[in-house]
Structures are given as C-alpha cells and as structure tokens.
Amino acid sequence: MKLERGAIVAGIIAAAIGASPIAAHAQSQAKTQAAPAPKPWADIGRAATPNEVKAWDIDVRADFKGLPPGSGSVDLGMEVWEAKCASCHGTFGESNEVFTPIVGGTTKEDIKTGRVANLLRPDYPQRTTLMKLSQVSTLWDYINRAMPWNAPKSLTTEEVYAVTAYILHLGEILPADFVLSDKNIAEVQKLLPNRNGKAFFEPLWQVASKPDVQGDACMKDCKTGSDIRSILPEFARDAHGNLVAQNRVVGPVRGADTARPPLEALSEAGKVVEAARATIVGAGATAPAVAVAPKLASAAPSAQGENGGKPPAQLAVEGNCMACHGVDNKLVGPSFRQVADKYRGTPGAAALLAGRVKNGGQGVWGQVPMPANATIPEDDIRRIVGWILDGAP
C-alpha cells in the first residue's frame, strides 16, 4: 500500500514538473535547436522539367548514345544542301574562298584502310573535313547543333541525317540511294576514310596523379586581368571579304570591319569617329576603338558639341553617314577630307552641302546616288556639314 501511494505521489510530482513553464521552455528550446536552418537559396529557381533537360541534352557520343531515332536519304540531303548549305560550302562541298572544303583528298584505298594517305603529304594543298573526320557522330552532332550558319539548330532530325548522308555521298563513301539512320550509322562508321587516324595523346589520358599544368600560387599583388590581343596584317585585310559581314546573325557580333582601314592608319579624328561608330552601331568594335572612345570629349573645338550637346562626329555616326563615308578613306562615297578639299573656299558651300545631305543627290562624286536624310534635324545637319568643311578634325 505504501509502495502504491509512493508511486502515485511520484507520478503527480513528475506531471507537475512536466507541465511547468520551465519544462515547457526546455522542450521548446530542444525543438528549436533540432530544426535545421532554412537554406538561403531554397526559394531561388526551380527544378528543370524533363522537356527542358531534353532540349539541352542533345550531344551524340562516339558510341552513338544520344543519337535520336530517325533517318534521312541522300536525295533529301541534296535538296537541303542546295537550299541551306551550298551558298557557303559549294554545290559539291568544295566551299568558297572563306570556308575550308568539306570533300576531297580521300580515296577508295583510304576507305579500305581507315587512314588517309594524303594527310602524310606535306605538299597536299588542303586538309578537307572528310580527310580529318574520324567519327560520323562528330559530323552528325555538329550539323545538328551548329548548322546552318545563320540559323543553327533549325534542321529537323530527318534533315540532319539526310545532310550527313549527302556529305558522305559527295565523298564517294555512300551510294546515291542510301538512307542513313540510327540503325545503320554504326556500319557507316566502318567506312570512314580516317576512322583509324584518330591521335591518342597519352598525357591527356594517363596523368599518373601528376598535374597537367604548372602554376605558381600568388598570395600578394596578384595579376587580376589578362591582355589578349590579335593582329591582322595589312596584306590580309579584306583578303576574304569583310569579316564583319561573315559573322553569324545570332549572338554578339565579332570581327574587325576589314572594309575600313586599320585604326592606327587613321587620324585622331578618324579614330574618334570609328570609336563612336563601333560603340553606337555595335559592329566591328575592336579593343583599340573602345580605348579611344573617351577622346570624343577631348576632340578639336569644331568637333565638340554645342551647349553640351553631342559632338558632330557622333551625330554623323548616329545619322548613318559613316555607312558610306570615312573621315580619311573613301567608302561608297567620298571621304570627309575629300569633301572638305573640294569645297574649300567655295561661297555658299555650307548651305549647298546641307541641302544635299537633307534631300539627297547624284552625279558629283559618281553615279551612286546619295539618299535623302529628311529625318535628321536641320540643326544637326548644319553642325555635321560645318565639321566636315573644317576638315573633320
């Protein structure tokens, strides 16, 4: 009886303690400490959907994993080639003067051996795509993700198979009635002229726990940037047409405007205008051009803006004058320096030229007409013409 009474009393005491504010606070603290802290990025973004992952997962491996099911004939490939490929790569894969030929340099014997004999000849004039290609998957994958030049990823799966088949037909690897598919592409791989010519560079695969680069740890006054430059020799400028015009229409525009003289050959005013043109138009911008852009603010007095306005050189760029005229060099129309020389000392030259800029004209500098510029404010035209007659300083 005493034992039972003691147990009851102990239970009452324990219940009282458990219900006390101190016990409740202790339990709350324990729960708080046990709960993990919320991650600061928990509400950022979301998981990619299967279709979104699929859109990016387009690579095709050398063992053809990742290759989508489908097929395409040589006949269809010829149609697609003529419509979307031949303008750059030629009717028969010979390409134009800009792009390397795709077809040529391989023989029937190369198809048998899997090695292209002409690759060992230093006197052979060109290394074509089919001479170097060792995997059909590489050709299929590149066409799929990067072609055509002005509309990458626009070809259907059937068209990619077809163009791949047509290229291999041009190289006399596949017959004219062949239909390439995911079912037979592994067999086609066995016919590539350079299938056994892939180089195996041992250090890239077997590093033996050694780093493949050498570097020094920098702990103080470390270099934080890099200076990357490229030089286009004068004899090579415009050798294959204007580089700006050969850039893709997708993505940022790169390449020098080789229809214009190099910056170092221009006067200070010419550099100022080219810098403004590159900044505003966004084509042909180069590192030196960007570097001289601040000189717009420190150009000669006649090139300064009035009452804090834009300099005449910048007005000329924004008015598209520089599309046809250079400061020092003739483009479609005469250079500004030529105009200044022609009209130096001519009474009423400013009013005459302002009228031609606004209304257009023809016959003074040849038969190429100058279009009207009715949208340029008359005050801007007056300032541009005054700057030109001053010699575009």
Residue pairs with C-beta under 8 A, 6 or more apart in sequence:
17 23
57 66
58 66
58 141
58 144
58 145
59 66
59 141
60 66
60 67
60 137
60 140
60 141
60 144
61 137
62 135
62 137
62 138
63 137
64 137
64 182
64 185
64 186
67 137
67 140
67 182
67 185
68 157
68 182
69 182
70 157
70 158
70 161
70 181
70 182
71 158
71 161
71 179
71 180
71 181
71 182
71 183
72 157
72 158
72 159
72 160
72 161
72 162
72 163
72 164
72 165
72 179
72 180
72 181
73 162
73 165
73 177
73 178
73 179
73 180
74 162
74 165
74 166
74 169
74 174
74 175
74 176
74 177
74 178
74 179
74 180
75 162
75 176
75 177
76 158
76 159
76 162
77 159
77 161
77 162
77 163
77 164
77 165
77 166
77 167
77 169
78 166
79 162
80 155
80 159
80 162
80 163
80 166
81 89
81 163
81 166
82 91
84 147
84 148
84 151
84 155
85 147
85 148
85 163
88 95
88 96
88 98
88 99
88 148
88 149
89 95
89 96
89 99
89 102
90 96
90 101
92 103
92 170
93 101
93 102
93 103
93 104
93 128
93 167
93 170
93 171
94 101
94 103
94 104
95 101
95 102
97 240
97 241
98 240
98 241
98 246
100 126
100 127
100 128
100 129
101 126
101 128
101 129
102 128
102 129
102 130
102 167
102 170
103 128
103 129
103 130
103 167
103 170
103 171
104 126
104 128
104 130
104 131
104 171
105 116
105 118
105 124
105 126
105 127
105 128
105 130
105 131
106 116
106 118
106 128
106 130
106 131
106 171
106 172
106 173
106 193
106 194
107 117
107 193
108 172
109 117
110 116
110 117
110 193
110 194
111 173
111 191
111 192
111 193
113 196
114 192
114 193
114 194
114 195
114 196
114 197
115 193
115 194
115 196
115 197
116 131
116 132
116 193
116 194
116 197
118 124
118 131
119 127
119 131
119 132
119 194
119 197
129 139
129 167
130 167
130 168
130 171
130 173
130 193
130 194
131 193
131 194
132 194
132 197
133 139
133 192
133 194
134 192
134 194
134 195
134 196
134 197
134 198
135 189
135 192
135 195
135 198
136 164
136 168
136 185
136 188
136 189
136 192
137 185
137 189
139 164
139 167
140 160
140 161
140 164
140 185
143 155
143 160
143 163
143 164
144 153
144 155
144 157
144 160
145 152
145 153
146 152
146 153
147 155
147 163
148 154
148 155
149 248
150 248
150 249
150 250
151 250
152 248
152 250
155 163
161 180
161 181
162 180
164 180
165 174
165 178
165 179
165 180
168 174
168 178
168 180
168 188
168 191
169 175
169 176
169 178
171 193
173 188
173 191
173 192
173 193
174 180
174 188
174 191
180 188
189 195
203 212
204 212
229 287
232 256
232 258
232 262
234 262
237 256
237 258
237 262
238 258
238 259
240 246
241 258
242 257
242 258
242 259
243 255
243 256
243 257
243 258
244 253
244 255
244 256
244 257
244 258
244 259
244 283
244 284
246 255
247 253
247 254
247 255
253 282
253 283
253 284
253 285
255 284
256 262
256 284
256 286
257 283
257 284
259 331
260 274
260 284
260 326
260 329
260 331
261 326
261 328
261 329
263 270
263 271
263 274
263 286
263 288
263 289
263 292
264 288
265 328
266 274
266 327
266 328
266 329
267 327
267 328
268 295
268 299
269 299
269 300
269 303
269 313
269 327
269 392
269 393
270 326
270 327
270 328
270 329
270 392
271 288
271 289
271 292
271 295
272 292
272 295
272 296
272 299
272 303
272 313
273 313
273 316
273 317
273 322
273 326
273 327
273 392
274 289
274 292
274 327
275 289
275 290
275 291
275 292
275 293
275 295
275 296
276 293
276 296
276 313
276 314
276 317
277 284
277 317
277 322
278 284
278 285
278 286
278 289
278 290
278 293
279 285
279 289
279 290
279 293
280 314
280 317
280 318
281 317
281 322
296 311
296 313
296 314
299 311
299 313
299 393
300 393
302 312
302 386
302 387
302 390
302 393
303 311
303 312
303 313
303 387
303 392
303 393
304 311
305 311
305 312
305 314
306 383
310 318
312 383
312 384
312 386
312 387
313 387
313 392
315 376
315 380
315 383
315 384
316 322
316 325
316 384
316 387
319 373
319 376
319 380
319 384
320 373
321 384
323 331
323 332
324 331
324 332
324 333
324 370
325 331
325 332
325 333
325 334
325 335
325 336
325 339
326 335
326 336
327 335
327 336
327 337
327 392
328 335
328 337
329 335
330 338
332 368
333 365
333 368
333 370
334 342
334 365
336 388
336 391
336 392
337 391
337 392
339 353
339 388
339 389
340 388
340 389
340 390
340 391
340 392
343 349
343 352
343 353
343 389
344 389
346 352
349 389
350 382
350 385
350 386
350 389
353 385
353 388
353 389
354 378
354 381
354 382
354 385
356 364
356 370
357 370
357 373
357 376
357 381
357 384
357 385
358 372
358 373
358 374
358 376
358 378
358 381
359 372
359 374
360 369
360 370
360 371
360 372
360 373
361 369
361 370
362 368
362 369
362 370
373 381
376 384
387 393
